[in-house]
């Protein structure tokens, strides 16, 4: 689990890969908490920056974005590829 933050957002992200050996895709699931109102489902988590550990109950963290990539370079929420659902 990775934690990223800026003046605009806080984010938890889990990455991995799936598929058959040699032909896998890289995947990421994130809980993005923008520091301004918007259309995303609230992620609702608390991260201890000093200890680098999630304080919130992980069962209560809401995943509100996912990504699939052909490379392992999924650094943060892909703001340029975000689409509205619904």
LUMKEMI-775650 format. One record per residue: x, y, z of N, C-alpha, C, O in turn. Coordinates in steps of 0.02 Angstrom, whole numbers, plus 50000, padded with zeros to 5 digits. Layout:
BEGIN
XYZXYZXYZXYZ;...
//
This chain:
BEGIN
500434994250000500005000050000500455006150000500945006550038;500285010949957500655017249952500195023049972499595022849962;500505028150000500135034250016500465040049978501075040649978;500045044149947500275050149912499845055949936499255055149949;500145061849940499735067649955500045073949925500645074149909;499625078949918499835085449893499375090649925498975088949968;499435096749904498985101949930498275100749906497795103349935;498185096849852497525095749823497195089149843496585088549837;497585084149865497285077549877497705073249925498285074749939;497375067949950497715062449985497485056149950496925055749926;497925051149948497755045149909498105038949936498705039149952;497725033549942498005026949955497975023049890497495023749852;498495019049876498495015249814498805008349825499315007649860;498495003349795498754996549795498854994549723498404995449682;499444991849706499584989849638499754982449635499934979349685;499694979649576499864972649565499834971049491499814975549449;499824964649475499764962649406499314956449402499254952749450;499014955549344498574949849334498644947349263498854951049218;498464941049252498494938049186499014932449184499354931149233;499074929149126499544923649120500264926149118500394931849097;500724922149140501434923849143501674926349075501554923249023;502014932049076502284935049015501784939248976501974942748929;501154939048995500644943048960500184946549009499594947548995;500454948349066500024951349117499924958849106500284962049067;499424961349139499274968449142499404970849213499304967049260;499604976849219499704979849285499054983349305498724986549264;498884982649369498254985449393498384989749455498874988749492;497944994449466497984998649526497275000049550496815000949510;497205000249616496575002149647496745007649696497235007149733;496345012949697496505018549740495915021349777495335020549758;496075024549832495595028249872495835035449870496295037349906;495515039449828495715046449817495265051049857494645050649853;495575055349897495205060149938495415067249918495885069949947;495065070249868495235077149849495065081849907494585080749944;495455087049914495335091949968494855097449945494885103049969;494415095749898493885100249876493295095849854493405090149834;492685098349857492105094249840492095092249767492335096049724;491825086449753491785084049684491365077749679491055075749728;491355074649620490915068949607491175062149631490845057149620;491765061849662492025055449684491695053149749491515057149792;491615046549755491395043549818491915045249871492515044149859;491715047849930492215049449981492615043350002492325038050015;493275044050005493705038350021493725036950096493775031150116;493695042050137493655041350210494195036950241494065031350262;494805039650244495345036050277495785041050315495785046950300;496155038350364496625042450402497305038950399497355032950415;497815042550380498495039850372498965043450421498945049650425;499375039750457499875042550502500505043650461500855038750444;500675049850446501255051350404501915049650438502385047650404;501945050550504502565049050540502725041650541503295039650528;502225037450555502325030250559502215026850492502365020850484;501955030550442501805027950376501365021750381501525016350355;500785022750414500325017150425499605019750422499465025450441;499155015550398498455017150396498165016550465498235011350498;497835021750489497525021750555496805019250550496575015650595;496465021050497495765018950487495705011450480496185008050460;495125008850495494985001750483494985000750407494595003950372;495414996250381495454995350308494784993050277494674994250218;494354989950316493704987750290493244993650274492764992850237;493394999450303492975005350292493235010050238492895014850220;493835008650211494105012850157493745011250093493685005450073;493515016450059493135015449997493585016549937493855021949928;493655011449896494025011949833493595015949784493015014149772;493875021349756493475025349710493795026349642493565030449602;494325022549627494595022549560495015016249549495265013249596;495085014349486495485008549466495815010149399495555014149360;496385006949386496735007949322497035001349300497224997149340;497095000649234497434994949203497954997949156497805002649120;498554995149156499094997749114499524992149086499554986749115;499854993449030500314988449003501004989149034501444984949023;501114994449075501754995349110501624995649185501064996749208;502144994749223502074994849296502085002049323502035002949384;502135006949281502185013949302501495017049310501265020849267;501165015449365500525018649383500675022249448500605019449502;500885028649442501125032349500500585034949547500635034149608;500065038049519499525040949557498895040749514498915038149458;498355043349540497735043749501497875047049434498165052449431;497655043949379497785046849313497285052449298496785051349264;497425058449322496965064149315496785065449243496215067349228;497245064349197497105065849127496645060749093496365062049040;496575054849123496145049749094495505048549133495115044149115;495375052449185494775051549226494145052549185494105057349146;493665048149194493015048849160492465048649211492535045449263;491925051949197491345051849241490935045549228490845043549171;490695042449281490265036549275489585038349302489515041149357;489065036749263488395037949288487995042849253487415044049272;
//
